[in-house]
Amino acid sequence: MTRLLTDEEIERQLGDLPGWTRDGDTIRASFEAPEFLTCIALVQEVGAAAEAMDHHPDIDIRWRTVSFALSTHSEGGLTQMDVELAHQISQEAARKGATASA
């Protein structure tokens, strides 16, 4: 079982995650990719990482923009798993040439 992060822990860790914002019990980010197929490739990589962690994000693809929402539903809020997956998503997005968008 993973413990919920405190508000202070969440804000501090979001400082290391450019483009990620808190929305209640969820952290969110969107990334704009050079082309649609890059978004698909990013989702495939994130899917593999999420499956390995057994922690699955909500994903929305709109042409060249892919958005991720993370929350640990079983705990009712944000945990370290969300932060770790957010780091993996950001790293993979950067490798694919996708940039955080507002």
Residue frames relative to the residue before (quaternion, step in Angstrom):
aa qw qx qy qz dx dy dz
M 1.0000 0.0000 0.0000 0.0000 0.00 0.00 0.00
T 0.2683 -0.7598 0.5783 0.1276 3.56 -1.02 0.85
R 0.3875 -0.7319 0.5087 0.2354 3.58 -0.94 0.85
L 0.5517 -0.5863 0.4804 0.3479 3.52 -1.25 0.50
L 0.4283 -0.6733 0.5401 0.2674 3.55 -1.12 0.72
T 0.4740 -0.6338 0.5218 0.3184 3.55 -1.18 0.54
D 0.6654 -0.4789 0.3766 0.4312 3.57 -1.27 0.29
E 0.6504 0.5212 -0.3137 0.4549 3.59 0.96 -0.85
E 0.6557 0.5039 -0.3136 0.4668 3.60 0.93 -0.85
I 0.6428 0.5232 -0.3240 0.4561 3.58 0.96 -0.84
E 0.6853 0.4846 -0.2943 0.4571 3.59 0.80 -0.98
R 0.6447 0.5181 -0.3241 0.4593 3.59 0.96 -0.82
Q 0.7105 0.4565 -0.2705 0.4622 3.57 0.85 -0.92
L 0.5968 0.5459 -0.3670 0.4595 3.60 1.11 -0.52
G 0.5556 0.6101 -0.3803 0.4177 3.58 1.20 -0.44
D 0.7001 0.4209 -0.2481 0.5207 3.58 1.24 -0.48
L 0.6911 0.4317 -0.2622 0.5169 3.58 1.30 0.13
P 0.1585 -0.8151 0.5511 0.0827 3.61 0.28 1.22
G 0.7837 0.3118 -0.2519 0.4745 3.54 -0.98 0.92
W 0.6435 0.4912 -0.3227 0.4904 3.59 1.25 -0.27
T 0.0523 -0.7892 0.6119 0.0048 3.55 -1.01 0.88
R 0.4380 -0.6729 0.5310 0.2708 3.49 -1.25 0.48
D 0.0278 -0.7549 0.6551 -0.0134 3.51 -1.10 0.88
G 0.7902 -0.2186 0.0997 0.5638 3.57 0.21 1.29
D 0.8057 -0.2043 0.1979 0.5196 3.56 -0.66 -1.17
T 0.6463 0.4810 -0.2973 0.5124 3.58 1.26 0.43
I 0.1712 -0.7172 0.6524 0.1752 3.54 -1.24 0.50
R 0.1320 -0.8138 0.5660 -0.0017 3.53 -1.03 0.94
A 0.0909 0.7573 -0.6463 0.0244 3.51 -1.28 0.56
S 0.1728 -0.7449 0.6348 0.1108 3.52 -1.27 0.57
F 0.1364 -0.7827 0.6054 0.0477 3.53 -1.10 0.78
E 0.2425 -0.7500 0.5996 0.1389 3.54 -1.00 0.91
A 0.2033 -0.7970 0.5650 0.0651 3.53 -0.77 1.13
P 0.6501 -0.5366 0.3676 0.3929 3.59 -1.22 0.40
E 0.8003 -0.0242 0.0339 0.5982 3.58 1.13 -0.63
F 0.7048 -0.4824 0.3258 0.4054 3.55 -1.27 0.42
L 0.6816 0.5012 -0.3083 0.4349 3.59 0.84 -0.90
T 0.5728 0.5588 -0.3836 0.4610 3.58 1.19 -0.43
C 0.6100 0.5355 -0.3438 0.4722 3.60 1.05 -0.70
I 0.6540 0.5083 -0.3135 0.4644 3.56 0.92 -0.89
A 0.6545 0.5035 -0.3118 0.4700 3.60 0.94 -0.85
L 0.6276 0.5269 -0.3319 0.4672 3.59 1.03 -0.78
V 0.6548 0.5050 -0.3122 0.4677 3.58 0.92 -0.87
Q 0.6338 0.5250 -0.3386 0.4561 3.60 0.99 -0.74
E 0.6686 0.4893 -0.3010 0.4721 3.60 0.92 -0.87
V 0.6569 0.4931 -0.3062 0.4811 3.57 0.95 -0.86
G 0.6215 0.5504 -0.3367 0.4443 3.57 1.02 -0.75
A 0.6542 0.5021 -0.3091 0.4737 3.57 0.99 -0.83
A 0.6573 0.4948 -0.3098 0.4766 3.59 0.96 -0.85
A 0.6551 0.5166 -0.3088 0.4567 3.59 0.95 -0.87
E 0.6470 0.5127 -0.3174 0.4666 3.56 0.98 -0.81
A 0.6447 0.5212 -0.3187 0.4594 3.58 0.98 -0.82
M 0.7079 0.4298 -0.2460 0.5035 3.58 1.10 -0.73
D 0.2751 -0.7505 0.5235 0.2950 3.57 1.26 -0.48
H 0.5685 0.5261 -0.3807 0.5050 3.53 1.02 0.99
H 0.0672 -0.8750 0.4777 -0.0406 3.55 -0.15 1.31
P 0.3313 -0.7597 0.5280 0.1852 3.59 -0.76 1.04
D 0.4461 -0.5738 0.5849 0.3601 3.50 -1.38 0.15
I 0.0880 -0.8120 0.5769 -0.0119 3.58 -0.84 1.03
D 0.0294 -0.7776 0.6280 -0.0075 3.54 -1.03 0.89
I 0.1151 -0.7915 0.5989 0.0405 3.59 -0.79 1.03
R 0.0280 0.7644 -0.6419 0.0539 3.53 -0.94 1.04
W 0.8030 -0.2370 0.0746 0.5417 3.56 -0.18 1.35
R 0.8284 -0.1617 0.1208 0.5226 3.65 -0.37 -1.13
T 0.6376 0.4976 -0.3315 0.4858 3.59 1.26 0.24
V 0.0551 -0.7717 0.6333 0.0207 3.53 -0.94 0.94
S 0.1559 -0.7985 0.5801 0.0390 3.55 -0.87 1.06
F 0.1571 -0.7820 0.6008 0.0524 3.52 -1.08 0.86
A 0.0632 -0.7576 0.6487 0.0362 3.55 -1.13 0.76
L 0.0886 -0.8139 0.5741 -0.0071 3.54 -0.81 1.09
S 0.2077 0.7236 -0.6412 0.1488 3.52 -1.07 0.89
T 0.3564 -0.7043 0.5628 0.2451 3.57 -1.11 0.60
H 0.2730 -0.8211 0.4819 0.1378 3.54 0.08 1.35
S 0.6425 0.5435 -0.3300 0.4277 3.58 1.00 -0.79
E 0.7249 0.3907 -0.2303 0.5185 3.60 1.21 -0.51
G 0.4529 -0.7200 0.4269 0.3070 3.57 1.27 -0.19
G 0.8071 0.1396 -0.1092 0.5632 3.58 1.08 0.63
L 0.7130 -0.4468 0.3441 0.4166 3.53 -1.26 -0.50
T 0.0607 -0.7840 0.6177 -0.0044 3.52 -0.98 0.98
Q 0.7129 -0.4279 0.3313 0.4459 3.55 -1.32 0.07
M 0.5694 0.5951 -0.3834 0.4178 3.60 1.12 -0.57
D 0.6360 0.5265 -0.3289 0.4583 3.59 1.01 -0.77
V 0.6622 0.5018 -0.2981 0.4700 3.56 0.94 -0.91
E 0.6593 0.5095 -0.3124 0.4561 3.59 0.90 -0.87
L 0.6752 0.4697 -0.3059 0.4795 3.58 0.92 -0.83
A 0.6025 0.5500 -0.3585 0.4538 3.61 1.05 -0.67
H 0.6354 0.5132 -0.3279 0.4748 3.60 0.99 -0.78
Q 0.6602 0.5012 -0.3134 0.4634 3.59 0.91 -0.85
I 0.6354 0.5209 -0.3263 0.4673 3.59 0.98 -0.83
S 0.6708 0.4995 -0.3036 0.4564 3.60 0.85 -0.94
Q 0.6563 0.5084 -0.3111 0.4626 3.58 0.95 -0.84
E 0.6774 0.4745 -0.2990 0.4760 3.59 0.90 -0.86
A 0.6115 0.5422 -0.3510 0.4570 3.60 1.02 -0.73
A 0.6588 0.5034 -0.3078 0.4668 3.58 0.93 -0.90
R 0.6431 0.5229 -0.3269 0.4540 3.61 0.96 -0.78
K 0.7114 0.4354 -0.2454 0.4941 3.57 1.13 -0.69
G 0.5380 -0.6481 0.3969 0.3646 3.60 1.25 0.03
A 0.4791 0.6440 -0.4545 0.3861 3.58 1.21 0.41
T 0.2016 -0.7895 0.5710 0.0997 3.57 -0.99 0.80
A 0.5684 -0.5886 0.4506 0.3570 3.55 -1.15 0.67
S 0.1159 -0.7887 0.6023 0.0424 3.54 -0.97 0.89
A 0.5867 -0.5987 0.4168 0.3516 3.56 -1.20 0.48
